Amino acid sequence: MIRRAVVTLAAASALVAALTGCGESPQVVQYKQGKYQGKPDEPAYATAPWNGNKQEWEQALATRNQNQNEYKRIR
């Protein structure tokens, strides 16, 4: 009797496990012609430290790049 219950429980578990993958829906993007549906991005220089000043942002970027230059750092 117990053996039959274990076999039935195992068969039911296998059936449930096999059917779990059947419920997936396709995840395809619906593109609408000419309309961007993503989040609008702000330029990097429009954030807090530079507040829209593009020249300061470019200078900070150039300085950071030069500080990462190993050839300049060892001299």
HTML snippet that shows the backbone in 3Dmol.js (N, CA, C, O; Angstrom):
<script src="https://3Dmol.org/build/3Dmol-min.js"></script>
<div id="view" style="width:600px;height:400px;position:relative"></div>
<script>
const pdb = `
ATOM      1  N   MET A   1       0.817  -1.198   0.000  1.00  0.00           N
ATOM      2  CA  MET A   1       0.000   0.000   0.000  1.00  0.00           C
ATOM      3  C   MET A   1       0.868   1.273   0.000  1.00  0.00           C
ATOM      4  O   MET A   1       0.612   2.208  -0.758  1.00  0.00           O
ATOM      5  N   ILE A   2       1.877   1.290   0.846  1.00  0.00           N
ATOM      6  CA  ILE A   2       2.751   2.461   0.925  1.00  0.00           C
ATOM      7  C   ILE A   2       3.561   2.592  -0.365  1.00  0.00           C
ATOM      8  O   ILE A   2       3.791   3.695  -0.860  1.00  0.00           O
ATOM      9  N   ARG A   3       3.987   1.454  -0.897  1.00  0.00           N
ATOM     10  CA  ARG A   3       4.758   1.473  -2.138  1.00  0.00           C
ATOM     11  C   ARG A   3       3.943   2.063  -3.282  1.00  0.00           C
ATOM     12  O   ARG A   3       4.469   2.807  -4.110  1.00  0.00           O
ATOM     13  N   ARG A   4       2.672   1.730  -3.322  1.00  0.00           N
ATOM     14  CA  ARG A   4       1.794   2.249  -4.375  1.00  0.00           C
ATOM     15  C   ARG A   4       1.620   3.766  -4.239  1.00  0.00           C
ATOM     16  O   ARG A   4       1.574   4.477  -5.242  1.00  0.00           O
ATOM     17  N   ALA A   5       1.524   4.251  -3.020  1.00  0.00           N
ATOM     18  CA  ALA A   5       1.380   5.683  -2.774  1.00  0.00           C
ATOM     19  C   ALA A   5       2.648   6.438  -3.188  1.00  0.00           C
ATOM     20  O   ALA A   5       2.575   7.530  -3.752  1.00  0.00           O
ATOM     21  N   VAL A   6       3.810   5.841  -2.899  1.00  0.00           N
ATOM     22  CA  VAL A   6       5.081   6.472  -3.273  1.00  0.00           C
ATOM     23  C   VAL A   6       5.208   6.536  -4.789  1.00  0.00           C
ATOM     24  O   VAL A   6       5.629   7.560  -5.328  1.00  0.00           O
ATOM     25  N   VAL A   7       4.854   5.467  -5.483  1.00  0.00           N
ATOM     26  CA  VAL A   7       4.934   5.448  -6.941  1.00  0.00           C
ATOM     27  C   VAL A   7       3.964   6.459  -7.541  1.00  0.00           C
ATOM     28  O   VAL A   7       4.304   7.158  -8.495  1.00  0.00           O
ATOM     29  N   THR A   8       2.753   6.539  -6.984  1.00  0.00           N
ATOM     30  CA  THR A   8       1.769   7.509  -7.465  1.00  0.00           C
ATOM     31  C   THR A   8       2.260   8.934  -7.235  1.00  0.00           C
ATOM     32  O   THR A   8       2.121   9.791  -8.109  1.00  0.00           O
ATOM     33  N   LEU A   9       2.835   9.188  -6.059  1.00  0.00           N
ATOM     34  CA  LEU A   9       3.359  10.528  -5.751  1.00  0.00           C
ATOM     35  C   LEU A   9       4.513  10.885  -6.692  1.00  0.00           C
ATOM     36  O   LEU A   9       4.598  12.020  -7.161  1.00  0.00           O
ATOM     37  N   ALA A  10       5.392   9.935  -6.969  1.00  0.00           N
ATOM     38  CA  ALA A  10       6.516  10.191  -7.872  1.00  0.00           C
ATOM     39  C   ALA A  10       6.026  10.467  -9.284  1.00  0.00           C
ATOM     40  O   ALA A  10       6.546  11.354  -9.961  1.00  0.00           O
ATOM     41  N   ALA A  11       5.015   9.703  -9.737  1.00  0.00           N
ATOM     42  CA  ALA A  11       4.470   9.921 -11.076  1.00  0.00           C
ATOM     43  C   ALA A  11       3.784  11.282 -11.177  1.00  0.00           C
ATOM     44  O   ALA A  11       3.915  11.968 -12.190  1.00  0.00           O
ATOM     45  N   ALA A  12       3.061  11.671 -10.142  1.00  0.00           N
ATOM     46  CA  ALA A  12       2.390  12.970 -10.143  1.00  0.00           C
ATOM     47  C   ALA A  12       3.416  14.100 -10.135  1.00  0.00           C
ATOM     48  O   ALA A  12       3.236  15.103 -10.826  1.00  0.00           O
ATOM     49  N   SER A  13       4.483  13.945  -9.364  1.00  0.00           N
ATOM     50  CA  SER A  13       5.537  14.970  -9.328  1.00  0.00           C
ATOM     51  C   SER A  13       6.213  15.104 -10.688  1.00  0.00           C
ATOM     52  O   SER A  13       6.503  16.214 -11.134  1.00  0.00           O
ATOM     53  N   ALA A  14       6.464  13.975 -11.345  1.00  0.00           N
ATOM     54  CA  ALA A  14       7.086  14.016 -12.665  1.00  0.00           C
ATOM     55  C   ALA A  14       6.169  14.691 -13.673  1.00  0.00           C
ATOM     56  O   ALA A  14       6.633  15.443 -14.530  1.00  0.00           O
ATOM     57  N   LEU A  15       4.867  14.427 -13.578  1.00  0.00           N
ATOM     58  CA  LEU A  15       3.910  15.053 -14.488  1.00  0.00           C
ATOM     59  C   LEU A  15       3.860  16.564 -14.281  1.00  0.00           C
ATOM     60  O   LEU A  15       3.835  17.329 -15.245  1.00  0.00           O
ATOM     61  N   VAL A  16       3.844  16.987 -13.023  1.00  0.00           N
ATOM     62  CA  VAL A  16       3.823  18.426 -12.723  1.00  0.00           C
ATOM     63  C   VAL A  16       5.109  19.088 -13.223  1.00  0.00           C
ATOM     64  O   VAL A  16       5.061  20.173 -13.804  1.00  0.00           O
ATOM     65  N   ALA A  17       6.248  18.445 -13.003  1.00  0.00           N
ATOM     66  CA  ALA A  17       7.524  19.005 -13.455  1.00  0.00           C
ATOM     67  C   ALA A  17       7.572  19.107 -14.976  1.00  0.00           C
ATOM     68  O   ALA A  17       8.124  20.065 -15.517  1.00  0.00           O
ATOM     69  N   ALA A  18       6.996  18.126 -15.666  1.00  0.00           N
ATOM     70  CA  ALA A  18       7.003  18.150 -17.124  1.00  0.00           C
ATOM     71  C   ALA A  18       6.092  19.241 -17.671  1.00  0.00           C
ATOM     72  O   ALA A  18       6.377  19.812 -18.723  1.00  0.00           O
ATOM     73  N   LEU A  19       5.013  19.533 -16.980  1.00  0.00           N
ATOM     74  CA  LEU A  19       4.055  20.522 -17.475  1.00  0.00           C
ATOM     75  C   LEU A  19       4.406  21.964 -17.106  1.00  0.00           C
ATOM     76  O   LEU A  19       3.791  22.890 -17.634  1.00  0.00           O
ATOM     77  N   THR A  20       5.369  22.178 -16.221  1.00  0.00           N
ATOM     78  CA  THR A  20       5.693  23.545 -15.820  1.00  0.00           C
ATOM     79  C   THR A  20       6.268  24.358 -16.976  1.00  0.00           C
ATOM     80  O   THR A  20       6.064  25.571 -17.024  1.00  0.00           O
ATOM     81  N   GLY A  21       6.969  23.736 -17.893  1.00  0.00           N
ATOM     82  CA  GLY A  21       7.542  24.451 -19.031  1.00  0.00           C
ATOM     83  C   GLY A  21       6.521  24.806 -20.096  1.00  0.00           C
ATOM     84  O   GLY A  21       6.812  25.609 -20.982  1.00  0.00           O
ATOM     85  N   CYS A  22       5.342  24.229 -20.030  1.00  0.00           N
ATOM     86  CA  CYS A  22       4.326  24.483 -21.058  1.00  0.00           C
ATOM     87  C   CYS A  22       3.642  25.836 -20.887  1.00  0.00           C
ATOM     88  O   CYS A  22       2.984  26.315 -21.811  1.00  0.00           O
ATOM     89  N   GLY A  23       3.787  26.446 -19.741  1.00  0.00           N
ATOM     90  CA  GLY A  23       3.088  27.697 -19.476  1.00  0.00           C
ATOM     91  C   GLY A  23       3.843  28.942 -19.896  1.00  0.00           C
ATOM     92  O   GLY A  23       3.377  30.052 -19.643  1.00  0.00           O
ATOM     93  N   GLU A  24       4.988  28.792 -20.528  1.00  0.00           N
ATOM     94  CA  GLU A  24       5.761  29.968 -20.921  1.00  0.00           C
ATOM     95  C   GLU A  24       5.116  30.662 -22.112  1.00  0.00           C
ATOM     96  O   GLU A  24       4.657  30.020 -23.055  1.00  0.00           O
ATOM     97  N   SER A  25       5.093  31.982 -22.045  1.00  0.00           N
ATOM     98  CA  SER A  25       4.587  32.755 -23.170  1.00  0.00           C
ATOM     99  C   SER A  25       5.782  33.338 -23.932  1.00  0.00           C
ATOM    100  O   SER A  25       6.819  33.598 -23.323  1.00  0.00           O
ATOM    101  N   PRO A  26       5.667  33.544 -25.221  1.00  0.00           N
ATOM    102  CA  PRO A  26       6.787  34.088 -25.985  1.00  0.00           C
ATOM    103  C   PRO A  26       7.089  35.525 -25.545  1.00  0.00           C
ATOM    104  O   PRO A  26       6.182  36.313 -25.275  1.00  0.00           O
ATOM    105  N   GLN A  27       8.377  35.843 -25.482  1.00  0.00           N
ATOM    106  CA  GLN A  27       8.807  37.173 -25.042  1.00  0.00           C
ATOM    107  C   GLN A  27       9.419  37.921 -26.218  1.00  0.00           C
ATOM    108  O   GLN A  27      10.628  38.150 -26.255  1.00  0.00           O
ATOM    109  N   VAL A  28       8.593  38.293 -27.161  1.00  0.00           N
ATOM    110  CA  VAL A  28       9.040  38.964 -28.366  1.00  0.00           C
ATOM    111  C   VAL A  28       8.650  40.435 -28.278  1.00  0.00           C
ATOM    112  O   VAL A  28       7.526  40.766 -27.901  1.00  0.00           O
ATOM    113  N   VAL A  29       9.567  41.296 -28.622  1.00  0.00           N
ATOM    114  CA  VAL A  29       9.310  42.735 -28.580  1.00  0.00           C
ATOM    115  C   VAL A  29       8.417  43.120 -29.747  1.00  0.00           C
ATOM    116  O   VAL A  29       8.658  42.715 -30.884  1.00  0.00           O
ATOM    117  N   GLN A  30       7.407  43.886 -29.467  1.00  0.00           N
ATOM    118  CA  GLN A  30       6.527  44.392 -30.516  1.00  0.00           C
ATOM    119  C   GLN A  30       7.034  45.781 -30.916  1.00  0.00           C
ATOM    120  O   GLN A  30       6.803  46.755 -30.199  1.00  0.00           O
ATOM    121  N   TYR A  31       7.720  45.876 -32.049  1.00  0.00           N
ATOM    122  CA  TYR A  31       8.294  47.138 -32.505  1.00  0.00           C
ATOM    123  C   TYR A  31       7.253  47.918 -33.278  1.00  0.00           C
ATOM    124  O   TYR A  31       6.616  47.399 -34.194  1.00  0.00           O
ATOM    125  N   LYS A  32       7.092  49.170 -32.895  1.00  0.00           N
ATOM    126  CA  LYS A  32       6.194  50.064 -33.624  1.00  0.00           C
ATOM    127  C   LYS A  32       7.060  50.977 -34.480  1.00  0.00           C
ATOM    128  O   LYS A  32       7.951  51.653 -33.966  1.00  0.00           O
ATOM    129  N   GLN A  33       6.809  50.999 -35.750  1.00  0.00           N
ATOM    130  CA  GLN A  33       7.628  51.732 -36.702  1.00  0.00           C
ATOM    131  C   GLN A  33       7.713  53.214 -36.343  1.00  0.00           C
ATOM    132  O   GLN A  33       6.698  53.897 -36.206  1.00  0.00           O
ATOM    133  N   GLY A  34       8.948  53.693 -36.194  1.00  0.00           N
ATOM    134  CA  GLY A  34       9.178  55.113 -35.967  1.00  0.00           C
ATOM    135  C   GLY A  34       9.001  55.581 -34.536  1.00  0.00           C
ATOM    136  O   GLY A  34       9.091  56.781 -34.278  1.00  0.00           O
ATOM    137  N   LYS A  35       8.754  54.682 -33.598  1.00  0.00           N
ATOM    138  CA  LYS A  35       8.550  55.087 -32.206  1.00  0.00           C
ATOM    139  C   LYS A  35       9.556  54.370 -31.321  1.00  0.00           C
ATOM    140  O   LYS A  35       9.609  53.140 -31.300  1.00  0.00           O
ATOM    141  N   TYR A  36      10.354  55.143 -30.589  1.00  0.00           N
ATOM    142  CA  TYR A  36      11.288  54.590 -29.621  1.00  0.00           C
ATOM    143  C   TYR A  36      10.525  54.340 -28.333  1.00  0.00           C
ATOM    144  O   TYR A  36       9.910  55.254 -27.786  1.00  0.00           O
ATOM    145  N   GLN A  37      10.561  53.114 -27.849  1.00  0.00           N
ATOM    146  CA  GLN A  37       9.770  52.764 -26.681  1.00  0.00           C
ATOM    147  C   GLN A  37      10.605  52.675 -25.411  1.00  0.00           C
ATOM    148  O   GLN A  37      10.073  52.341 -24.352  1.00  0.00           O
ATOM    149  N   GLY A  38      11.878  52.959 -25.491  1.00  0.00           N
ATOM    150  CA  GLY A  38      12.749  52.858 -24.322  1.00  0.00           C
ATOM    151  C   GLY A  38      12.750  54.128 -23.495  1.00  0.00           C
ATOM    152  O   GLY A  38      12.040  55.090 -23.788  1.00  0.00           O
ATOM    153  N   LYS A  39      13.565  54.102 -22.457  1.00  0.00           N
ATOM    154  CA  LYS A  39      13.690  55.247 -21.569  1.00  0.00           C
ATOM    155  C   LYS A  39      14.520  56.329 -22.261  1.00  0.00           C
ATOM    156  O   LYS A  39      15.568  56.024 -22.831  1.00  0.00           O
ATOM    157  N   PRO A  40      14.082  57.562 -22.224  1.00  0.00           N
ATOM    158  CA  PRO A  40      14.900  58.621 -22.819  1.00  0.00           C
ATOM    159  C   PRO A  40      16.164  58.846 -21.984  1.00  0.00           C
ATOM    160  O   PRO A  40      16.083  59.023 -20.769  1.00  0.00           O
ATOM    161  N   ASP A  41      17.302  58.840 -22.624  1.00  0.00           N
ATOM    162  CA  ASP A  41      18.575  58.990 -21.925  1.00  0.00           C
ATOM    163  C   ASP A  41      18.998  60.451 -21.896  1.00  0.00           C
ATOM    164  O   ASP A  41      18.758  61.210 -22.835  1.00  0.00           O
ATOM    165  N   GLU A  42      19.636  60.819 -20.790  1.00  0.00           N
ATOM    166  CA  GLU A  42      20.216  62.152 -20.666  1.00  0.00           C
ATOM    167  C   GLU A  42      21.692  62.045 -21.006  1.00  0.00           C
ATOM    168  O   GLU A  42      22.291  60.989 -20.805  1.00  0.00           O
ATOM    169  N   PRO A  43      22.286  63.101 -21.510  1.00  0.00           N
ATOM    170  CA  PRO A  43      23.730  63.070 -21.739  1.00  0.00           C
ATOM    171  C   PRO A  43      24.463  62.923 -20.406  1.00  0.00           C
ATOM    172  O   PRO A  43      23.940  63.308 -19.360  1.00  0.00           O
ATOM    173  N   ALA A  44      25.667  62.368 -20.444  1.00  0.00           N
ATOM    174  CA  ALA A  44      26.428  62.138 -19.213  1.00  0.00           C
ATOM    175  C   ALA A  44      26.756  63.447 -18.500  1.00  0.00           C
ATOM    176  O   ALA A  44      26.826  63.478 -17.272  1.00  0.00           O
ATOM    177  N   TYR A  45      26.954  64.512 -19.243  1.00  0.00           N
ATOM    178  CA  TYR A  45      27.321  65.782 -18.622  1.00  0.00           C
ATOM    179  C   TYR A  45      26.126  66.513 -18.018  1.00  0.00           C
ATOM    180  O   TYR A  45      26.304  67.579 -17.429  1.00  0.00           O
ATOM    181  N   ALA A  46      24.931  65.982 -18.145  1.00  0.00           N
ATOM    182  CA  ALA A  46      23.750  66.629 -17.568  1.00  0.00           C
ATOM    183  C   ALA A  46      23.497  66.179 -16.139  1.00  0.00           C
ATOM    184  O   ALA A  46      22.513  66.603 -15.534  1.00  0.00           O
ATOM    185  N   THR A  47      24.358  65.328 -15.580  1.00  0.00           N
ATOM    186  CA  THR A  47      24.159  64.819 -14.227  1.00  0.00           C
ATOM    187  C   THR A  47      24.734  65.775 -13.189  1.00  0.00           C
ATOM    188  O   THR A  47      25.241  66.846 -13.523  1.00  0.00           O
ATOM    189  N   ALA A  48      24.648  65.377 -11.946  1.00  0.00           N
ATOM    190  CA  ALA A  48      24.920  66.244 -10.804  1.00  0.00           C
ATOM    191  C   ALA A  48      26.257  67.000 -10.803  1.00  0.00           C
ATOM    192  O   ALA A  48      26.227  68.224 -10.674  1.00  0.00           O
ATOM    193  N   PRO A  49      27.417  66.362 -10.938  1.00  0.00           N
ATOM    194  CA  PRO A  49      28.637  67.157 -10.746  1.00  0.00           C
ATOM    195  C   PRO A  49      28.832  68.257 -11.783  1.00  0.00           C
ATOM    196  O   PRO A  49      29.442  69.282 -11.479  1.00  0.00           O
ATOM    197  N   TRP A  50      28.331  68.069 -12.993  1.00  0.00           N
ATOM    198  CA  TRP A  50      28.597  69.046 -14.052  1.00  0.00           C
ATOM    199  C   TRP A  50      27.391  69.895 -14.395  1.00  0.00           C
ATOM    200  O   TRP A  50      27.557  70.980 -14.953  1.00  0.00           O
ATOM    201  N   ASN A  51      26.204  69.454 -14.089  1.00  0.00           N
ATOM    202  CA  ASN A  51      24.965  70.214 -14.296  1.00  0.00           C
ATOM    203  C   ASN A  51      24.843  70.806 -15.693  1.00  0.00           C
ATOM    204  O   ASN A  51      24.443  71.959 -15.851  1.00  0.00           O
ATOM    205  N   GLY A  52      25.185  70.025 -16.695  1.00  0.00           N
ATOM    206  CA  GLY A  52      25.001  70.468 -18.070  1.00  0.00           C
ATOM    207  C   GLY A  52      26.193  71.165 -18.686  1.00  0.00           C
ATOM    208  O   GLY A  52      26.127  71.566 -19.847  1.00  0.00           O
ATOM    209  N   ASN A  53      27.288  71.325 -17.948  1.00  0.00           N
ATOM    210  CA  ASN A  53      28.472  71.988 -18.477  1.00  0.00           C
ATOM    211  C   ASN A  53      29.321  70.954 -19.215  1.00  0.00           C
ATOM    212  O   ASN A  53      30.065  70.198 -18.590  1.00  0.00           O
ATOM    213  N   LYS A  54      29.212  70.920 -20.519  1.00  0.00           N
ATOM    214  CA  LYS A  54      29.881  69.901 -21.327  1.00  0.00           C
ATOM    215  C   LYS A  54      31.396  70.070 -21.314  1.00  0.00           C
ATOM    216  O   LYS A  54      32.119  69.074 -21.328  1.00  0.00           O
ATOM    217  N   GLN A  55      31.893  71.300 -21.286  1.00  0.00           N
ATOM    218  CA  GLN A  55      33.339  71.518 -21.299  1.00  0.00           C
ATOM    219  C   GLN A  55      33.987  70.968 -20.022  1.00  0.00           C
ATOM    220  O   GLN A  55      35.038  70.331 -20.091  1.00  0.00           O
ATOM    221  N   GLU A  56      33.372  71.207 -18.862  1.00  0.00           N
ATOM    222  CA  GLU A  56      33.916  70.675 -17.611  1.00  0.00           C
ATOM    223  C   GLU A  56      33.897  69.153 -17.615  1.00  0.00           C
ATOM    224  O   GLU A  56      34.831  68.518 -17.125  1.00  0.00           O
ATOM    225  N   TRP A  57      32.850  68.570 -18.159  1.00  0.00           N
ATOM    226  CA  TRP A  57      32.736  67.115 -18.222  1.00  0.00           C
ATOM    227  C   TRP A  57      33.826  66.530 -19.109  1.00  0.00           C
ATOM    228  O   TRP A  57      34.444  65.526 -18.756  1.00  0.00           O
ATOM    229  N   GLU A  58      34.066  67.160 -20.269  1.00  0.00           N
ATOM    230  CA  GLU A  58      35.112  66.678 -21.161  1.00  0.00           C
ATOM    231  C   GLU A  58      36.490  66.812 -20.518  1.00  0.00           C
ATOM    232  O   GLU A  58      37.342  65.941 -20.690  1.00  0.00           O
ATOM    233  N   GLN A  59      36.712  67.900 -19.778  1.00  0.00           N
ATOM    234  CA  GLN A  59      37.994  68.082 -19.093  1.00  0.00           C
ATOM    235  C   GLN A  59      38.182  67.032 -18.008  1.00  0.00           C
ATOM    236  O   GLN A  59      39.274  66.480 -17.873  1.00  0.00           O
ATOM    237  N   ALA A  60      37.151  66.746 -17.238  1.00  0.00           N
ATOM    238  CA  ALA A  60      37.234  65.726 -16.191  1.00  0.00           C
ATOM    239  C   ALA A  60      37.488  64.343 -16.799  1.00  0.00           C
ATOM    240  O   ALA A  60      38.235  63.541 -16.238  1.00  0.00           O
ATOM    241  N   LEU A  61      36.876  64.074 -17.927  1.00  0.00           N
ATOM    242  CA  LEU A  61      37.075  62.798 -18.607  1.00  0.00           C
ATOM    243  C   LEU A  61      38.508  62.678 -19.114  1.00  0.00           C
ATOM    244  O   LEU A  61      39.129  61.624 -18.973  1.00  0.00           O
ATOM    245  N   ALA A  62      39.035  63.743 -19.700  1.00  0.00           N
ATOM    246  CA  ALA A  62      40.413  63.729 -20.201  1.00  0.00           C
ATOM    247  C   ALA A  62      41.405  63.570 -19.049  1.00  0.00           C
ATOM    248  O   ALA A  62      42.393  62.847 -19.179  1.00  0.00           O
ATOM    249  N   THR A  63      41.150  64.234 -17.933  1.00  0.00           N
ATOM    250  CA  THR A  63      42.027  64.120 -16.771  1.00  0.00           C
ATOM    251  C   THR A  63      42.008  62.701 -16.225  1.00  0.00           C
ATOM    252  O   THR A  63      43.056  62.146 -15.893  1.00  0.00           O
ATOM    253  N   ARG A  64      40.832  62.119 -16.131  1.00  0.00           N
ATOM    254  CA  ARG A  64      40.729  60.745 -15.633  1.00  0.00           C
ATOM    255  C   ARG A  64      41.451  59.779 -16.562  1.00  0.00           C
ATOM    256  O   ARG A  64      42.112  58.853 -16.092  1.00  0.00           O
ATOM    257  N   ASN A  65      41.337  59.978 -17.857  1.00  0.00           N
ATOM    258  CA  ASN A  65      42.035  59.113 -18.810  1.00  0.00           C
ATOM    259  C   ASN A  65      43.546  59.246 -18.672  1.00  0.00           C
ATOM    260  O   ASN A  65      44.262  58.249 -18.760  1.00  0.00           O
ATOM    261  N   GLN A  66      44.035  60.450 -18.460  1.00  0.00           N
ATOM    262  CA  GLN A  66      45.477  60.648 -18.303  1.00  0.00           C
ATOM    263  C   GLN A  66      45.979  60.030 -17.003  1.00  0.00           C
ATOM    264  O   GLN A  66      47.110  59.546 -16.950  1.00  0.00           O
ATOM    265  N   ASN A  67      45.162  60.038 -15.958  1.00  0.00           N
ATOM    266  CA  ASN A  67      45.560  59.423 -14.694  1.00  0.00           C
ATOM    267  C   ASN A  67      45.602  57.901 -14.789  1.00  0.00           C
ATOM    268  O   ASN A  67      46.244  57.248 -13.967  1.00  0.00           O
ATOM    269  N   GLN A  68      44.929  57.339 -15.775  1.00  0.00           N
ATOM    270  CA  GLN A  68      44.951  55.895 -15.965  1.00  0.00           C
ATOM    271  C   GLN A  68      46.041  55.464 -16.953  1.00  0.00           C
ATOM    272  O   GLN A  68      46.205  54.271 -17.210  1.00  0.00           O
ATOM    273  N   ASN A  69      46.766  56.402 -17.494  1.00  0.00           N
ATOM    274  CA  ASN A  69      47.833  56.111 -18.441  1.00  0.00           C
ATOM    275  C   ASN A  69      49.067  55.678 -17.670  1.00  0.00           C
ATOM    276  O   ASN A  69      49.689  56.504 -17.002  1.00  0.00           O
ATOM    277  N   GLU A  70      49.438  54.403 -17.745  1.00  0.00           N
ATOM    278  CA  GLU A  70      50.565  53.868 -16.977  1.00  0.00           C
ATOM    279  C   GLU A  70      51.891  54.510 -17.409  1.00  0.00           C
ATOM    280  O   GLU A  70      52.773  54.719 -16.577  1.00  0.00           O
ATOM    281  N   TYR A  71      52.033  54.814 -18.665  1.00  0.00           N
ATOM    282  CA  TYR A  71      53.290  55.413 -19.128  1.00  0.00           C
ATOM    283  C   TYR A  71      53.521  56.777 -18.468  1.00  0.00           C
ATOM    284  O   TYR A  71      54.639  57.100 -18.066  1.00  0.00           O
ATOM    285  N   LYS A  72      52.457  57.565 -18.363  1.00  0.00           N
ATOM    286  CA  LYS A  72      52.600  58.893 -17.738  1.00  0.00           C
ATOM    287  C   LYS A  72      52.765  58.766 -16.223  1.00  0.00           C
ATOM    288  O   LYS A  72      53.436  59.590 -15.601  1.00  0.00           O
ATOM    289  N   ARG A  73      52.153  57.733 -15.625  1.00  0.00           N
ATOM    290  CA  ARG A  73      52.208  57.597 -14.167  1.00  0.00           C
ATOM    291  C   ARG A  73      53.599  57.219 -13.670  1.00  0.00           C
ATOM    292  O   ARG A  73      53.984  57.634 -12.577  1.00  0.00           O
ATOM    293  N   ILE A  74      54.366  56.442 -14.438  1.00  0.00           N
ATOM    294  CA  ILE A  74      55.668  56.000 -13.960  1.00  0.00           C
ATOM    295  C   ILE A  74      56.753  57.029 -14.193  1.00  0.00           C
ATOM    296  O   ILE A  74      57.850  56.878 -13.654  1.00  0.00           O
ATOM    297  N   ARG A  75      56.505  58.045 -14.954  1.00  0.00           N
ATOM    298  CA  ARG A  75      57.526  59.080 -15.226  1.00  0.00           C
ATOM    299  C   ARG A  75      57.479  60.166 -14.211  1.00  0.00           C
ATOM    300  O   ARG A  75      58.262  61.114 -14.284  1.00  0.00           O
TER     301      ARG A  75
END
`;
const viewer = $3Dmol.createViewer("view");
viewer.addModel(pdb, "pdb");
viewer.setStyle({}, {cartoon: {color: "spectrum"}});
viewer.zoomTo();
viewer.render();
</script>
